[in-house]
Amino acid sequence: MRRSDVIVVGAGPTGLFLAGELALQGVRVLVLERLPEPDPTIKAGSINVASAEILDRRGLLPTAEDVQRRLLASVGAFAGLGRNNALVNQLDRGARGTRRFPVAGHFAGMLFRDELVDQGDPVLAAHTAASGGVLVPQYDLELLLGEHCARLGAEVRRGVEVHGVRGVGVRGVGGTRPADADLTDDADVVVETSAGELTAGWVVAADGGRSAIRRQLGIGFTGTDPQLVGYQAVADFDDPGELSRGWTWTPRGIYAYGPIPGRVLVARFGPRPQDRDAPVTLDELQAVIRDVSGVDVTLKGLRGRATRWSDNARQAQSYRRGRVLLAGDAAHVHAPFSGQGLNLGLGDAVNLGWKLAATVRGNAPAGLLDTYESERHPIAAWVLDWTRAQVALMRGDEHTARLREVVGGELFTAPGVMNRVVALTSGITQRYDVADVVGVAGVSDRAAGPVGSIAGDVALSSGDRLADHAHDGRFVLVDRSPDGRFAGTVRPREHRIAYVADPASAASPSSLLVRPDGVIVWAVPHDTAASDTATPVTATSDDGVLKELDAAIRRWVDSP
């Protein structure tokens, strides 16, 4: 049996991006996917800012911007009607290089309003570089990431169905085996597939919400039962009649028509179909649209396949069993509103990739791989609650309608509230607890945010950006000391840390150590006009700061 360092099960966005991260670090990775070709079925229609920044850090943003330009051109006059005109215009400006924070999306069908967002907010202003690459549908993203994997040498093998995993030396017995009875932390894993058995040092299950591997391992998947059934498709209408553009609430549920011509999303509260695995027929979709919208539409056909989903919200109790890990929908499922599942999965992949690669290479600091679950599990739990809250506000009864009026008409229009909601939905507010090794705890950098947060659009005096130095997946140390005092600390690890000398300015006073996933794990301000944010570095504090930087490197990069 040919052995891979890592086998990734599932070639969705999570699995493909993870495979690219591993290959970027020299790991031999094989992706197994049951579908013979990428699925063109309409799913998530865009990515959020945090995901666009992930692409930016790997040099993939120009391709994403090309996708956005093409999509905006196809939308044309359909989305240029009424209130959607401002949305298309601002996204088009981003695609043409005008950098501002993209105010695109909704909360429970209440569209974000650009005029209520303060673009001068430093939280948003620090995340504008990727504004031209957010309108990337899931299918286009999978094509983009598939090409990325091919360039890096990550093999994607399609038409292969995975039946289960077992430890090396344990005979396959078929069916469900006792949880983790044959998997250990120090033994290879056999993957049982329709193409035979394959062996790997590690396996990552990115095989969706009904993950066969998660079920086989007996990992608990707890949460809340669904309240609604949703459908999404691109359909040919005989006449859309009085279907409203954008989001519309009704006594039976909620629907959205557009902005892509023919795209319709409809969600109906009530019982689920008896056979939820049965393909969605044209008649079923037409009946649901008529029931929820109250408009007697007639569908002539479907472009591709219609999908059926629910707001089933569940999370794996553990993300790891021995040398098998869970990522993406295999680790968490919830209502797909705002594409949160796609973005959450990409966040899993970028967090796990460099940690698993270091573990495979054997130079990971102690406990590094454990931080994947400790960091990502709380983020997913928050997203589940975020989507549950939206579903609660989508009900069609009069009490919920009045609540939407209060939330949308009063709370969202209060100063600063729309900024906060947009920031939360965009993913840029995610923060990890790295306080055990930071330099000056809670340091705030106007361009990058606090330690533990995602580094945004960090501009450098050379004219390029921090993201430009992260394409190869290394850590990045931005040294803004006047004398380059941190160069000696990272020189022995140049293969793991990209060193960037960038003398401090009043606009960006802090030196930063940024992980491959964009998270700031160390920062220290310098003696500049902006040093009021924390105690500045002086000659007397040099030794302590250097020790703190060394501690951060030992914690996250490797020991000498």
Secondary structure, DSSP 8 states (H G I E B T S, - for coil): --EEEEEEE--SHHHHHHHHHHHHTT--EEEEESSSS---S-------HHHHHHHHHTT-HHHHHHHHHHHHHHHGGGGGSTTHHHHHHHHHHHHTT--------EETTEE--GGG--TT-HHHHTS-TTGGG----HHHHHHHHHHHHHHHT-EEEES--EEEEEETT-----S---TTTT--TTS-EEEEETTEEEEEEEEEE---TT-HHHHHTT--EEEE--SEEEEEEEEEES--TT--BEEEEETTEEEEE-SSTTEEEEEEES---S-TTS---HHHHHHHHHHHH-----EEEESS--EEEE--EEEES-SEETTEEE-GGGTEE---GGGHHHHHHHHHHHHHHHHHHHHHHT---TTTTHHHHHHHHHHHHHHHHHHHHHHHHT--SHHHHHHHHHIIIIITTSTTHHHHHHHHHHTTT-B---TTS-SSTT---TTT-STTBB----B-TTS-BGGGG-TTS-EEEEE-STT-TTHHHHGGGTTTEEEEE----SS--EEEEE-TTSBEEEEEE-SSTTGGGS----GGGHHHHHHHHHHHHHHHT---
